[in-house]
Amino acid sequence: MNVNVGTIVRVLRIVAGLVLIALAATNTVGWWGWLGVVPLATGLFRFCPAYTLLGINTCPLKK
């Protein structure tokens, strides 16, 4: 599994995931808030399967 999520995108995914999960846990939003697990997982593992399919890589180039 190659890393394809850069630092800025990684932080944004983790924050968005945690916010959605917190909103779902407090019943502020509906069940769909639990979908925040997806951006949280992709941020923690630094790998996004959709990026692979689309040929996107937000990591800086290695020298």
Secondary structure as UniProt FT lines:
FT   HELIX           7..25
FT   TURN            26..27
FT   HELIX           31..36
FT   HELIX           37..45
FT   HELIX           49..54
//
